[in-house]
């Protein structure tokens, strides 16, 4: 999460669809987080869950990811405003899709950077070596048509995830390629953004997803339940030392008793879990987090990647 002191910027109001040069109309302002820390933390958690589910859903829209042995890995949640979308310096084109709600003041966006555009174009055309192609300063008509189709499908994946996670229905209102010096069409309000990187692909190709921060905070306020205050502070501290069993579940399978009795040493048991599926962490018998197996100091470990889906 970015330091909020670094995000104290403001973009002068501009009309949707306005195209201009970078750096125009940017002034400073303060962002007051007083009194909404709890809602902000809840909004950050919601955004992390949205990005995690979107990254998994994108595998269906981008089938070349399996062939090139990559996946989308969500990074940390950042607090951004529209100036950040314009300040991402790039020498090539990008592609942006903006979604809005017809019911409430809510928006979301999906942005594909230059490296990711190159990867999507090559993957969609069956290239075997990622990152080998070249892009000009702008997309050609053929490239724009292909990327637009893929980007809209990804945006529909994002809209589905947001609807399932927070209950907001969004539809696409803008879908277009941007040259290096064009401004973003993202609405001029603060948002939460997660960069989803293509793993093990050079030049950091990424798909960035963002949602209006006010929308997620308002949902957090609606869902907030006032917790009772503990009567004895010492008891509260003592409860924190109670041991809790944490189980990393690699996978499950069901077999008949006849097959179970026939098991022998060396037999391979095939699970339904794919090699790149998350490992679920169960705490007190309840699934709480999703992670992936790693090696830490010579021991098998689990790296927590996000909260599990409800």
Secondary structure, DSSP 8 states (H G I E B T S, - for coil): ---GGGG-EEE----TT----TTTTEEE-----TT-HHHHHHHHHHHHHHHHHHHHHHHHH-THHHHTT--EEEEEEEEE-HHHHHHS--SS-EEEEEEE-SSSS-EEEEEE-HHHHHHHHHHHTT-SSTT-----SS--HHHHHHHHHHHHHHHHHHHHHHHHHH----EEEEEEEE-TT----S-SS-EEEEEEEETT-TT--EEEEEEEHHHHHHHHHHH-------S-HHHHHHHTTS---EEEE-------HHHHHT--TT-----S--TTS-EEEEETTEEEEEEEEEEETTEEEEEEEEE---
